[in-house]
Amino acid sequence: MPDPMMLKERTIEGLHDFLVDSVLQRYAVSGGRAIDLGVGSGALAVRLRAVGFEVVGVDNDPEQFRADVPFVQLDLNEPAFASHLGQGTFDLVAAVEIIEHLESTIGFLRNVRRLLKPDGFAVITTPNMDNAPVRVKFLLTGELHMMDKRVPNHISPIFYDLFMRQYLPRVGLELVKPHLYPLRGYKGPRRRYGPAVGGSPLPTNTRPAGLSGLPAEMDSRSPHAGLLRADS
């Protein structure tokens, strides 16, 4: 069995452990069938299997996949990709740092909904587009941090207001709990923009607001992490 620590984790260090240990287990999401969309090396898929899930990984690029779990090569930009994977058969859909790479946010979320069992959950993460550094950069340059020419494969920014007010209702999903990771911000080698003040995107812990009180080290590489479920 591959050690998940030996597989390349293509995201912020520790995010996979946070999702499994702090998000899924907190809401008693364990066991059953899981699908990892944008599986990469398979690091998260192996981690999910270790806590009791029967896992399948999906990615358009098989070259980087190294885990010994079932793998399906599939383009997640395909409008009806869920029809190839088993609609309504998964207890958990994971999509970690993948939605911002795709052409249609709503189309992708609609497929996530189709994959889920009626009582299933989805966990989705994406770069934080609502924090102060992103807003200041856009104000000063007209460019979105993590969506500019330095990151050409990021094409679909996710803004909390639109996500909640437009995207989720259209596809039949509801947000159980939003999270910000790391909880106290990500310290990266970037110019600081000063303390984050005001606004209300995602929370650090309990309430649906998040810019207030976030440390100056916060930048958009600290992803939103949302636990979703089918809208009943």
Secondary structure as a PSIPRED ss2 file (coil, helix, strand):
# PSIPRED VFORMAT (PSIPRED V4.0)

   1 M C   1.000  0.000  0.000
   2 P C   1.000  0.000  0.000
   3 D C   1.000  0.000  0.000
   4 P H   0.000  1.000  0.000
   5 M H   0.000  1.000  0.000
   6 M H   0.000  1.000  0.000
   7 L C   1.000  0.000  0.000
   8 K C   1.000  0.000  0.000
   9 E C   1.000  0.000  0.000
  10 R C   1.000  0.000  0.000
  11 T C   1.000  0.000  0.000
  12 I C   1.000  0.000  0.000
  13 E C   1.000  0.000  0.000
  14 G C   1.000  0.000  0.000
  15 L H   0.000  1.000  0.000
  16 H H   0.000  1.000  0.000
  17 D H   0.000  1.000  0.000
  18 F H   0.000  1.000  0.000
  19 L H   0.000  1.000  0.000
  20 V H   0.000  1.000  0.000
  21 D H   0.000  1.000  0.000
  22 S H   0.000  1.000  0.000
  23 V H   0.000  1.000  0.000
  24 L H   0.000  1.000  0.000
  25 Q C   1.000  0.000  0.000
  26 R C   1.000  0.000  0.000
  27 Y C   1.000  0.000  0.000
  28 A C   1.000  0.000  0.000
  29 V C   1.000  0.000  0.000
  30 S C   1.000  0.000  0.000
  31 G C   1.000  0.000  0.000
  32 G E   0.000  0.000  1.000
  33 R E   0.000  0.000  1.000
  34 A E   0.000  0.000  1.000
  35 I E   0.000  0.000  1.000
  36 D E   0.000  0.000  1.000
  37 L E   0.000  0.000  1.000
  38 G C   1.000  0.000  0.000
  39 V C   1.000  0.000  0.000
  40 G C   1.000  0.000  0.000
  41 S C   1.000  0.000  0.000
  42 G C   1.000  0.000  0.000
  43 A H   0.000  1.000  0.000
  44 L H   0.000  1.000  0.000
  45 A H   0.000  1.000  0.000
  46 V H   0.000  1.000  0.000
  47 R H   0.000  1.000  0.000
  48 L H   0.000  1.000  0.000
  49 R H   0.000  1.000  0.000
  50 A H   0.000  1.000  0.000
  51 V C   1.000  0.000  0.000
  52 G C   1.000  0.000  0.000
  53 F E   0.000  0.000  1.000
  54 E E   0.000  0.000  1.000
  55 V E   0.000  0.000  1.000
  56 V E   0.000  0.000  1.000
  57 G E   0.000  0.000  1.000
  58 V E   0.000  0.000  1.000
  59 D E   0.000  0.000  1.000
  60 N C   1.000  0.000  0.000
  61 D C   1.000  0.000  0.000
  62 P H   0.000  1.000  0.000
  63 E H   0.000  1.000  0.000
  64 Q H   0.000  1.000  0.000
  65 F C   1.000  0.000  0.000
  66 R C   1.000  0.000  0.000
  67 A C   1.000  0.000  0.000
  68 D C   1.000  0.000  0.000
  69 V C   1.000  0.000  0.000
  70 P C   1.000  0.000  0.000
  71 F E   0.000  0.000  1.000
  72 V E   0.000  0.000  1.000
  73 Q E   0.000  0.000  1.000
  74 L C   1.000  0.000  0.000
  75 D C   1.000  0.000  0.000
  76 L C   1.000  0.000  0.000
  77 N C   1.000  0.000  0.000
  78 E C   1.000  0.000  0.000
  79 P C   1.000  0.000  0.000
  80 A C   1.000  0.000  0.000
  81 F H   0.000  1.000  0.000
  82 A H   0.000  1.000  0.000
  83 S H   0.000  1.000  0.000
  84 H H   0.000  1.000  0.000
  85 L C   1.000  0.000  0.000
  86 G C   1.000  0.000  0.000
  87 Q C   1.000  0.000  0.000
  88 G C   1.000  0.000  0.000
  89 T C   1.000  0.000  0.000
  90 F E   0.000  0.000  1.000
  91 D E   0.000  0.000  1.000
  92 L E   0.000  0.000  1.000
  93 V E   0.000  0.000  1.000
  94 A E   0.000  0.000  1.000
  95 A E   0.000  0.000  1.000
  96 V E   0.000  0.000  1.000
  97 E C   1.000  0.000  0.000
  98 I C   1.000  0.000  0.000
  99 I H   0.000  1.000  0.000
 100 E H   0.000  1.000  0.000
 101 H H   0.000  1.000  0.000
 102 L C   1.000  0.000  0.000
 103 E C   1.000  0.000  0.000
 104 S C   1.000  0.000  0.000
 105 T H   0.000  1.000  0.000
 106 I H   0.000  1.000  0.000
 107 G H   0.000  1.000  0.000
 108 F H   0.000  1.000  0.000
 109 L H   0.000  1.000  0.000
 110 R H   0.000  1.000  0.000
 111 N H   0.000  1.000  0.000
 112 V H   0.000  1.000  0.000
 113 R H   0.000  1.000  0.000
 114 R H   0.000  1.000  0.000
 115 L H   0.000  1.000  0.000
 116 L E   0.000  0.000  1.000
 117 K E   0.000  0.000  1.000
 118 P E   0.000  0.000  1.000
 119 D E   0.000  0.000  1.000
 120 G E   0.000  0.000  1.000
 121 F E   0.000  0.000  1.000
 122 A E   0.000  0.000  1.000
 123 V E   0.000  0.000  1.000
 124 I E   0.000  0.000  1.000
 125 T E   0.000  0.000  1.000
 126 T E   0.000  0.000  1.000
 127 P E   0.000  0.000  1.000
 128 N C   1.000  0.000  0.000
 129 M C   1.000  0.000  0.000
 130 D C   1.000  0.000  0.000
 131 N C   1.000  0.000  0.000
 132 A H   0.000  1.000  0.000
 133 P H   0.000  1.000  0.000
 134 V H   0.000  1.000  0.000
 135 R H   0.000  1.000  0.000
 136 V H   0.000  1.000  0.000
 137 K H   0.000  1.000  0.000
 138 F H   0.000  1.000  0.000
 139 L H   0.000  1.000  0.000
 140 L H   0.000  1.000  0.000
 141 T H   0.000  1.000  0.000
 142 G C   1.000  0.000  0.000
 143 E C   1.000  0.000  0.000
 144 L C   1.000  0.000  0.000
 145 H C   1.000  0.000  0.000
 146 M C   1.000  0.000  0.000
 147 M C   1.000  0.000  0.000
 148 D C   1.000  0.000  0.000
 149 K C   1.000  0.000  0.000
 150 R C   1.000  0.000  0.000
 151 V C   1.000  0.000  0.000
 152 P C   1.000  0.000  0.000
 153 N C   1.000  0.000  0.000
 154 H C   1.000  0.000  0.000
 155 I C   1.000  0.000  0.000
 156 S C   1.000  0.000  0.000
 157 P C   1.000  0.000  0.000
 158 I C   1.000  0.000  0.000
 159 F C   1.000  0.000  0.000
 160 Y H   0.000  1.000  0.000
 161 D H   0.000  1.000  0.000
 162 L H   0.000  1.000  0.000
 163 F H   0.000  1.000  0.000
 164 M H   0.000  1.000  0.000
 165 R H   0.000  1.000  0.000
 166 Q H   0.000  1.000  0.000
 167 Y H   0.000  1.000  0.000
 168 L H   0.000  1.000  0.000
 169 P H   0.000  1.000  0.000
 170 R H   0.000  1.000  0.000
 171 V H   0.000  1.000  0.000
 172 G C   1.000  0.000  0.000
 173 L E   0.000  0.000  1.000
 174 E E   0.000  0.000  1.000
 175 L E   0.000  0.000  1.000
 176 V E   0.000  0.000  1.000
 177 K E   0.000  0.000  1.000
 178 P E   0.000  0.000  1.000
 179 H E   0.000  0.000  1.000
 180 L E   0.000  0.000  1.000
 181 Y C   1.000  0.000  0.000
 182 P C   1.000  0.000  0.000
 183 L C   1.000  0.000  0.000
 184 R C   1.000  0.000  0.000
 185 G C   1.000  0.000  0.000
 186 Y C   1.000  0.000  0.000
 187 K C   1.000  0.000  0.000
 188 G C   1.000  0.000  0.000
 189 P C   1.000  0.000  0.000
 190 R C   1.000  0.000  0.000
 191 R C   1.000  0.000  0.000
 192 R C   1.000  0.000  0.000
 193 Y C   1.000  0.000  0.000
 194 G C   1.000  0.000  0.000
 195 P C   1.000  0.000  0.000
 196 A C   1.000  0.000  0.000
 197 V C   1.000  0.000  0.000
 198 G C   1.000  0.000  0.000
 199 G C   1.000  0.000  0.000
 200 S C   1.000  0.000  0.000
 201 P C   1.000  0.000  0.000
 202 L C   1.000  0.000  0.000
 203 P C   1.000  0.000  0.000
 204 T C   1.000  0.000  0.000
 205 N C   1.000  0.000  0.000
 206 T C   1.000  0.000  0.000
 207 R C   1.000  0.000  0.000
 208 P C   1.000  0.000  0.000
 209 A C   1.000  0.000  0.000
 210 G C   1.000  0.000  0.000
 211 L C   1.000  0.000  0.000
 212 S C   1.000  0.000  0.000
 213 G C   1.000  0.000  0.000
 214 L C   1.000  0.000  0.000
 215 P C   1.000  0.000  0.000
 216 A C   1.000  0.000  0.000
 217 E C   1.000  0.000  0.000
 218 M C   1.000  0.000  0.000
 219 D C   1.000  0.000  0.000
 220 S C   1.000  0.000  0.000
 221 R C   1.000  0.000  0.000
 222 S C   1.000  0.000  0.000
 223 P E   0.000  0.000  1.000
 224 H E   0.000  0.000  1.000
 225 A E   0.000  0.000  1.000
 226 G E   0.000  0.000  1.000
 227 L E   0.000  0.000  1.000
 228 L E   0.000  0.000  1.000
 229 R E   0.000  0.000  1.000
 230 A E   0.000  0.000  1.000
 231 D C   1.000  0.000  0.000
 232 S C   1.000  0.000  0.000
